Structures are given as structure tokens and as C-alpha cells.
Amino acid sequence: DQQVKQNSPSLSVQEGRISILNCDYTNSMFDYFLWYKKYPAEGPTFLISISSIKDKNEDGRFTVFLNKSAKHLSLHIVPSQPGDSAVYFCAAIYTEHYYGNQFYFGTGTSLTVIP
Amino acid sequence: DAGVTQSPTHLIKTRGQQVTLRCSPKSGHDTVSWYQQALGQGPQFIFQYYEEEERQRGNFPDRFSGHQFPNYSSELNVNALLLGDSALYLCASSLGRYAFFGQGTRLTVV
């Protein structure tokens, strides 16, 4: 049962434009969400996160939006740069597992930023 | 800070064999989790170790076992390897909410 879903396996965007990556989840117990970025031959690296008590978190070019009623979150990258080309994973955890950090990952979206 | 390090980086095993993967956590991190990432999939939680005990386990059979040492490093053991065990195995260490991942071990079962 895939509790975190990323329905777009790939996305191509022109350099300088906005990239929007989407993620849906089914478990209403999730209360913390994270985005990880993965380059080939490397492990995932933390990008940005958001608590369920917020609806937006911004860090430089990266903004994550959370719509709890729709169980949907999105990652916006503005402006997109060629170095952003990577696989992006959405992940979720819930407080019962807080100390445990059991992440539930989506299947990933491969972003290609075209120069 | 060396971050999370995993060894080996690549491994080829024959069906039915046993394998041991190793992980050294980021300095100061006391919790280690293991994930399996099959091709085209997101990482799937295998189990987590804290204070040398398995604290949580995902939906993986008993063929998958682990260990954590007093220095917080960890091993993942897989017995009776199946072709379907071919995947990237990721180790993550954490201190709080944020997990830091190693580069992974690519296991190929032939």
C-alpha cells in the first residue's frame, strides 16, 4: 500500500522557469513532510520540510506548499537551474514514529532542467 | 565530518547466498535506519536500530536482519538471497527528525 504517491515520474522545465513537483498522501496521521533530492550514485539529500501545522515553507528558491484537506503537497523551484536536475522524493512521517524517523517515500519525480 | 558512509558500494551475489552490508552513521547520530530502493521505486523502510536494539521494522521478511554496535555503526544481513533482493540499500542516520543518507550499496543478485 503506497501511502505517499508521486504520480509524475518525470518533468522537464526550461532553465529560469518554475518547476512544480507534486505529492499526494493517504494517511491523515502524517504530520511532517520532507523533500529529498537524489543524484545518480549518491544518497538522497534533505532539501526542505514542512510541518502539518503550516501551509507554506520557503527556503531560497525552494518553497513547499501543504494542503491538508486535499492531502497534497507540492515543491516549487523558482527559478529552475540545470543543477536542479535530479530525482526528487517526497517523504512523510508521523509523530508516533517521531523518534524512529520511519519515512514513507513516494516513488520519485525525475526533474530535467533544460539550459 | 565524513557523513554517513556505507560499504561496499557495489556487490554481486548469487541466489541463495548471504550478504552483509555496513554503515557508519554521521558523527553524533545514534539512530540508524535501513531502506531498500528497488529500480523505479522510492526507498522502503526495512528497520531501525537505536541503542543496539531493533526498534521498528517495516514489511520485510526475517531473512533481513541487522545489528548495531556500541559505536552506533550498523550492519544489514540478508540470508537466502532472492533475485528480487536486487536493489540499492540505503542507510540513514538521524538525531531528531532529519535523516542523512549514505550513498547506498548496489546489490545485484544473479
Interface residues (C-beta under 8 A of the other chain):
Chain A: V4 Q6 P9 Y32 L34 Y36 A41 E42 G43 P44 T45 F46 S49 F89 A91 I93 H97 Y98 Y99 G100 N101 Q102 F103 Y104 F105 G106 T107 G108
Chain B: V4 Q6 T31 S33 Y35 G40 Q41 G42 P43 Q44 F45 Q48 Y50 R55 Q56 G58 L90 A92 S94 R97 Y98 A99 F100 F101 G102 Q103 G104
